[in-house]
Amino acid sequence: MQIPNRIHIFGASGSGTTTLATALATAYGHRHLDTDDFYWLPTDPPYRETRPRELRLELLRRTLADCSSWVLSGSLCGWGDPLIPEFDLVVFLFVPANVRIARLRAREERRYGVEAIEPGGTIHRAHSEFLDWAQRYDEGSLEMRSLLLHNEWLSALPGATLRLEGELSVSDQLAQIEASLKTRLLTRR
């Protein structure tokens, strides 16, 4: 089966965009890229300082141009809009908030250790602020990374889109993407 060469996967933090993008890249030989690597400057601890908009956009644009096939995970709504014409397929993941937050807590524990994120830990405050921000996704406004912003952005895209909802396994997500692509190919003939 032919899979699109340029795929963008986005959703809330903890929705599984990186996991699905990694699986797609592995299965089909695409390069996996993540918007966080372009949005954030490398800092220790990470995710503290953003790269200026034009610099991140130029860096991402050059990196995408160097690849014949790629899967880009993460949100770039607003700052990455000039890249929309590059997408052959955009996949939006929506996962219930309780699942996303549990995934984020587990990820933070793996990344930094329980001691660092617990009260009194070296990054407890930043961890708490991040989880508070992530919990506002479903009810957030257009001014933040939110379901409202993502739905609006998705509905305005000119190309092929797919919405995957629920707590699906990666293999189920891949199967739904493949089934959707087969259906679209059949209707184009």
C-alpha positions as CSV (number, residue, x, y, z in Angstrom):
1,M,0.0,0.0,0.0
2,Q,1.2,3.5,-0.8
3,I,1.4,5.8,2.2
4,P,1.7,9.5,1.9
5,N,5.3,10.9,1.9
6,R,4.6,13.9,4.2
7,I,2.4,13.3,7.2
8,H,1.7,15.6,10.1
9,I,0.3,14.1,13.4
10,F,-0.9,16.4,16.1
11,G,-3.1,16.5,19.2
12,A,-2.9,17.4,22.9
13,S,0.2,16.7,25.0
14,G,-0.1,13.0,26.0
15,S,-2.3,12.0,23.1
16,G,0.4,9.8,21.5
17,T,1.5,11.9,18.5
18,T,5.2,11.0,19.0
19,T,4.4,7.3,19.6
20,L,2.2,7.0,16.4
21,A,4.7,9.0,14.4
22,T,7.5,6.7,15.4
23,A,5.5,3.7,14.5
24,L,4.6,5.1,11.1
25,A,8.2,6.1,10.4
26,T,9.4,2.7,11.4
27,A,6.8,0.8,9.4
28,Y,7.1,2.8,6.2
29,G,10.7,4.1,6.2
30,H,9.9,7.7,6.8
31,R,12.0,10.1,8.9
32,H,10.4,11.0,12.2
33,L,10.6,14.7,13.2
34,D,9.1,16.3,16.3
35,T,8.0,20.0,16.5
36,D,9.4,20.2,20.0
37,D,12.9,19.9,18.5
38,F,12.3,23.0,16.5
39,Y,10.1,25.0,18.9
40,W,12.3,24.8,21.9
41,L,16.0,25.8,22.3
42,P,18.1,23.1,23.9
43,T,18.3,23.8,27.6
44,D,18.9,21.9,30.8
45,P,16.3,21.2,32.0
46,P,14.6,21.1,28.6
47,Y,11.5,23.0,27.4
48,R,12.3,26.3,29.2
49,E,13.1,28.7,26.3
50,T,11.5,28.9,22.9
51,R,13.4,29.4,19.7
52,P,12.3,32.6,17.9
53,R,9.4,31.9,15.5
54,E,11.2,32.7,12.2
55,L,14.2,30.7,13.2
56,R,12.2,27.6,14.2
57,L,10.2,27.8,11.0
58,E,13.3,28.2,8.8
59,L,15.0,25.3,10.6
60,L,12.0,23.0,10.2
61,R,11.5,24.1,6.6
62,R,15.1,23.2,5.8
63,T,14.9,19.9,7.6
64,L,11.7,18.9,5.8
65,A,13.3,19.8,2.5
66,D,16.2,17.4,3.2
67,C,13.8,14.4,3.5
68,S,11.8,12.7,0.7
69,S,9.4,11.2,3.2
70,W,8.7,12.2,6.8
71,V,6.3,12.1,9.7
72,L,6.1,15.3,11.8
73,S,4.6,14.9,15.3
74,G,3.5,17.7,17.6
75,S,1.5,20.9,17.3
76,L,2.6,23.7,15.0
77,C,-0.7,25.6,14.8
78,G,-0.1,29.2,14.1
79,W,3.7,29.3,14.0
80,G,4.0,26.6,11.4
81,D,1.1,27.5,9.2
82,P,3.3,28.4,6.2
83,L,4.2,24.6,6.0
84,I,0.5,23.5,5.6
85,P,1.0,23.1,1.8
86,E,3.7,20.5,2.5
87,F,1.3,18.1,4.2
88,D,0.0,15.1,2.2
89,L,-2.0,13.9,5.2
90,V,-2.8,15.4,8.6
91,V,-3.8,13.1,11.5
92,F,-5.5,14.5,14.6
93,L,-5.4,12.4,17.8
94,F,-8.0,13.0,20.5
95,V,-7.6,11.0,23.7
96,P,-9.7,11.5,26.9
97,A,-8.1,13.9,29.4
98,N,-7.7,11.4,32.2
99,V,-5.7,9.1,29.9
100,R,-3.5,12.0,28.6
101,I,-2.7,13.2,32.1
102,A,-1.8,9.7,33.3
103,R,0.5,9.3,30.3
104,L,2.1,12.7,31.0
105,R,2.7,11.9,34.6
106,A,4.3,8.6,33.7
107,R,6.4,10.2,31.0
108,E,7.7,12.9,33.4
109,E,8.6,10.2,36.0
110,R,10.6,8.3,33.3
111,R,12.3,11.5,32.1
112,Y,13.2,13.1,35.4
113,G,12.6,10.6,38.1
114,V,10.0,10.6,40.8
115,E,12.1,12.5,43.3
116,A,12.6,15.4,40.8
117,I,8.9,16.0,40.2
118,E,7.5,15.3,43.7
119,P,6.9,18.3,46.1
120,G,10.4,19.6,47.1
121,G,11.9,18.1,43.9
122,T,14.2,20.1,41.6
123,I,11.5,20.5,38.9
124,H,8.3,20.0,40.9
125,R,7.1,23.5,40.2
126,A,7.7,23.3,36.4
127,H,6.1,19.8,36.4
128,S,3.0,21.0,38.2
129,E,2.7,24.0,35.9
130,F,3.0,21.7,32.8
131,L,0.3,19.4,34.1
132,D,-2.0,22.3,34.9
133,W,-1.5,23.6,31.4
134,A,-2.1,20.2,29.9
135,Q,-5.4,19.8,31.9
136,R,-6.8,23.0,30.4
137,Y,-6.6,21.6,26.8
138,D,-10.3,20.5,26.5
139,E,-11.8,23.8,27.7
140,G,-9.0,26.1,26.6
141,S,-9.4,29.1,24.3
142,L,-8.0,29.9,20.9
143,E,-5.1,31.7,22.5
144,M,-3.6,28.4,23.8
145,R,-2.9,24.9,22.6
146,S,-6.5,23.7,23.0
147,L,-9.1,21.4,21.5
148,L,-10.9,24.5,20.2
149,L,-7.8,25.7,18.4
150,H,-7.0,22.3,17.1
151,N,-10.5,21.7,15.8
152,E,-10.6,25.1,14.1
153,W,-7.1,24.5,12.5
154,L,-8.1,21.0,11.4
155,S,-11.3,22.2,9.8
156,A,-9.5,24.9,7.7
157,L,-6.9,22.6,6.2
158,P,-7.1,22.2,2.5
159,G,-5.7,18.6,2.2
160,A,-6.4,15.1,3.4
161,T,-7.2,14.8,7.1
162,L,-8.1,12.0,9.5
163,R,-9.4,12.2,13.1
164,L,-8.6,9.3,15.4
165,E,-10.5,9.4,18.7
166,G,-10.3,7.3,21.9
167,E,-7.7,5.3,23.7
168,L,-6.6,3.2,20.7
169,S,-3.5,1.0,20.5
170,V,-0.8,2.1,18.0
171,S,-1.6,-1.0,15.9
172,D,-5.3,0.0,15.8
173,Q,-4.3,3.6,14.9
174,L,-2.1,2.3,12.1
175,A,-4.9,0.0,10.8
176,Q,-7.4,3.0,10.8
177,I,-4.9,5.1,8.8
178,E,-4.3,2.3,6.3
179,A,-8.0,1.6,5.9
180,S,-8.7,5.3,5.4
181,L,-6.0,5.5,2.8
182,K,-7.4,2.5,0.9
183,T,-10.9,4.0,0.9
184,R,-9.6,7.3,-0.4
185,L,-7.6,5.6,-3.1
186,L,-10.7,3.6,-4.2
187,T,-12.9,6.7,-4.3
188,R,-10.3,8.6,-6.5
189,R,-10.4,5.9,-9.2
